[in-house]
Amino acid sequence: MGNEGTGDVTPDRIERFFATLREANPHPETELAFTSVFELLAAVLLSAQATDASVNKATRTLFAAAPTPQAMLALGEDGIAAHIRTIGLYRTKARHLAQTCRLLVERHGGQVPRDRAALEALPGVGRKTANVVLNVAFGEPTMAVDTHIFRVSNRTGLARGATPLAVEQALLQRVPDAYRVDAHHWLILHGRYICQARRPRCGACRVRPWCEVEAKTDAV
């Protein structure tokens, strides 16, 4: 996105980039399965270094057994672990989820707070998780920079940065207001299915005209 990979980003190019993604998918959504804000928080907490599909498989039984912080707390760390054994780092995640549920009950009346600082104070909840909850549950225009967004932003020239926070800040400055609420979903999905890490599917890429990658592959 720019001129011969120089890093120049113009408002017109960014507008066309996101307009194209929106045309292809007007209402993007997270692929994590949830039916409440609490379930969303739990699913995102469990998704670190795991695929959404593997998390959904585990939470299908977990959420049936414990759909609220109170019920999850009653289930206990071992009870949680029994449902999520197929997910990486499941013991650490079970501990964090149990601790988070305790704080939700003790400090927030069993409700997920709509506040970044309060969210990030929960065990296992970092900036990315907080951004997902604020965006998906509460409609705030945040950028949850995961490995897909980090790669797509740097590779295309949309927003370059050495750290996820740098990319997040660049995206917040550059993405037009009209696209900001849905932007992180579009970028995640684009990175997951098209702009893949090892072999990007450039031949199937709708935003190829505004990408800075010169040595494109036509693999589909």
C-alpha positions in Angstrom: 0.0 0.0 0.0 1.9 3.0 -1.2 4.7 3.5 -3.8 7.0 0.5 -4.5 7.0 -0.5 -0.8 8.1 2.9 0.5 5.6 2.9 3.3 3.6 5.9 2.0 0.0 5.5 3.0 -2.7 7.7 1.5 -6.2 8.1 2.8 -7.6 7.2 -0.6 -5.7 3.8 -0.6 -6.8 3.0 2.9 -10.4 3.9 2.1 -10.4 1.6 -0.9 -8.7 -1.1 1.0 -11.4 -1.2 3.7 -14.3 -0.4 1.3 -13.3 -3.6 -0.6 -13.2 -5.7 2.6 -16.6 -4.3 3.7 -18.1 -5.0 0.3 -17.0 -8.7 0.5 -18.2 -9.1 4.1 -20.5 -6.3 5.3 -21.0 -7.7 8.8 -17.9 -9.4 10.0 -18.0 -11.3 13.3 -15.6 -13.2 15.5 -15.5 -16.9 14.9 -15.5 -17.6 18.6 -18.8 -19.1 19.9 -20.5 -17.3 22.7 -23.9 -16.3 23.9 -23.1 -13.6 26.6 -20.4 -11.1 27.4 -19.0 -13.4 30.0 -18.7 -16.3 27.6 -17.0 -14.0 25.1 -14.5 -12.9 27.8 -13.8 -16.6 28.7 -13.5 -17.7 25.1 -11.0 -14.9 24.3 -9.0 -15.7 27.4 -8.8 -19.3 26.4 -7.9 -18.5 22.8 -4.3 -17.4 23.4 -2.0 -19.7 21.3 -5.0 -21.7 20.3 -7.3 -21.8 17.3 -10.9 -20.5 17.5 -12.1 -24.0 16.4 -10.3 -25.7 19.2 -11.7 -23.2 21.7 -15.2 -23.6 20.4 -15.0 -27.4 20.8 -13.9 -27.0 24.4 -16.3 -24.3 25.4 -19.3 -26.1 24.0 -19.3 -28.3 27.1 -17.7 -25.8 29.5 -20.4 -23.1 28.9 -23.2 -25.7 29.1 -21.9 -26.6 32.6 -21.0 -23.1 33.7 -22.6 -20.2 31.7 -21.9 -17.6 34.4 -19.0 -16.5 36.6 -20.7 -17.8 39.7 -21.3 -21.2 38.0 -17.7 -21.3 36.7 -16.4 -20.5 40.1 -18.4 -23.3 41.6 -17.0 -25.6 38.9 -13.5 -24.9 40.2 -10.1 -24.9 38.6 -10.0 -28.7 38.2 -13.5 -28.7 36.8 -12.7 -26.1 34.3 -9.5 -27.9 33.3 -11.4 -31.1 32.7 -13.4 -29.3 29.9 -10.4 -27.6 28.2 -7.7 -30.3 28.2 -7.5 -30.2 24.4 -6.4 -26.5 24.5 -2.8 -25.5 24.8 -1.7 -24.3 28.3 -5.0 -25.5 29.6 -3.9 -25.7 33.3 -2.7 -22.1 33.3 -5.8 -21.0 31.5 -8.1 -22.9 33.9 -6.4 -21.1 36.8 -6.7 -17.7 35.2 -10.3 -18.3 34.3 -11.2 -19.4 37.8 -9.3 -16.3 39.3 -11.0 -14.0 36.8 -14.5 -15.4 37.8 -13.7 -14.8 41.5 -12.8 -11.1 40.8 -15.9 -10.7 38.6 -18.1 -11.9 41.4 -16.2 -10.0 44.2 -15.6 -6.7 42.4 -18.1 -6.4 39.6 -21.3 -8.1 40.8 -20.7 -11.0 38.3 -20.7 -8.6 35.4 -18.0 -8.0 32.8 -16.8 -4.4 33.2 -16.9 -2.0 30.3 -13.5 -0.5 31.3 -10.1 -1.2 29.9 -8.2 -0.9 33.2 -10.7 -3.2 35.0 -10.6 -5.7 32.3 -6.8 -5.8 32.2 -6.7 -6.2 36.0 -8.3 -9.7 35.5 -5.9 -12.6 35.5 -5.0 -13.8 32.0 -6.6 -10.7 30.4 -4.1 -8.5 28.5 -4.6 -5.6 26.2 -5.6 -7.7 23.2 -8.2 -9.6 25.1 -9.6 -6.4 26.6 -9.7 -4.9 23.1 -11.7 -7.8 21.8 -14.3 -7.6 24.6 -14.6 -3.8 24.3 -15.1 -4.1 20.5 -17.3 -7.2 20.2 -19.4 -6.8 23.3 -19.6 -3.1 23.6 -19.0 -1.8 20.1 -16.0 0.3 20.9 -13.6 1.0 17.9 -10.6 -0.8 19.3 -7.9 -2.8 17.4 -7.1 -6.2 18.9 -3.8 -6.8 17.3 -3.2 -10.6 17.1 -0.6 -12.4 15.0 -2.8 -12.1 11.9 -3.4 -8.3 12.1 0.3 -7.8 13.0 1.3 -9.7 9.8 -1.3 -8.2 7.5 -0.6 -4.6 8.7 3.1 -4.9 8.3 3.1 -6.9 5.1 0.6 -4.7 3.2 2.0 -1.4 4.5 -1.3 -0.6 6.0 0.3 0.1 9.4 3.9 -0.9 10.1 5.2 -1.4 13.6 7.7 -3.5 15.5 5.3 -4.3 18.3 1.5 -5.1 18.5 1.0 -1.8 20.4 2.8 0.2 17.7 0.6 -1.4 15.0 -2.5 -0.8 17.1 -1.7 2.9 17.5 -1.0 3.2 13.8 -4.2 1.5 12.8 -6.2 3.8 15.1 -4.7 6.8 13.4 -5.1 5.6 9.9 -8.3 3.6 9.6 -11.3 5.9 8.7 -14.0 6.2 11.4 -16.5 4.5 9.1 -14.5 1.2 9.2 -13.0 1.3 12.6 -15.5 -0.8 14.6 -15.2 -3.7 12.1 -11.6 -3.3 11.0 -10.0 -5.7 13.3 -12.4 -8.5 12.2 -11.7 -7.9 8.5 -8.0 -7.9 9.1 -8.1 -11.1 11.2 -10.2 -12.9 8.7 -8.0 -11.7 5.8 -4.9 -12.9 7.6 -6.4 -16.2 8.6 -7.7 -17.2 5.1 -6.0 -15.1 2.5 -2.9 -13.3 3.7 -1.5 -16.3 5.4 1.9 -16.4 7.0 3.9 -18.9 4.9 2.0 -18.9 1.6 -0.2 -15.9 1.1 -3.1 -16.5 -1.4 -2.4 -13.4 -3.4 -4.4 -14.7 -6.4 -7.5 -14.8 -4.3 -6.9 -11.4 -2.6 -9.5 -8.7 -3.2 -7.2 -5.9 -1.8 -4.2 -6.9 -3.9 -4.1 -3.6 -5.8 -3.3 -1.7 -2.6 -0.7 -4.1 -1.1 3.0 -3.3 -1.0 4.2 -6.8 -1.4 6.0 -6.9 -4.7 6.8 -10.6 -5.1 3.3 -11.8 -5.0 2.3 -15.4 -5.5 -0.8 -16.5 -7.5 -1.4 -19.5 -5.2 -5.1 -19.8 -4.4 
